[in-house]
């Protein structure tokens, strides 16, 4: 049985966008495209490896994760670095369609 990973968008909140979180917790948040569960994992790459692409600071190489609910392998790409509330609104407007759960 071959298990391939599905791509989904990861978000890494910093600065003003992460005011409600402990500063020592640096998470990449995502939504599983299989079951719709919100997940998070520790960020592995330093912020210096992120590049300005398509209007956002992103890591296009991405990272791997596994959904804790359905145990499916996920590839988080791109990982978008969101720094303030204006970027949060802009990110929601651009990527909201990609965060919906697939009906497959």
Secondary structure, 3 states (H helix, E strand, C coil): CCCCCEEEEEEEECHHHHCCCCCCCCEEEEECCCCCCEEEEECCCCHHHCEEECCEEEECCCEEEECCCCCCEEEEEEEEEECCHHHHHHHHHHHHHHHCCCCC
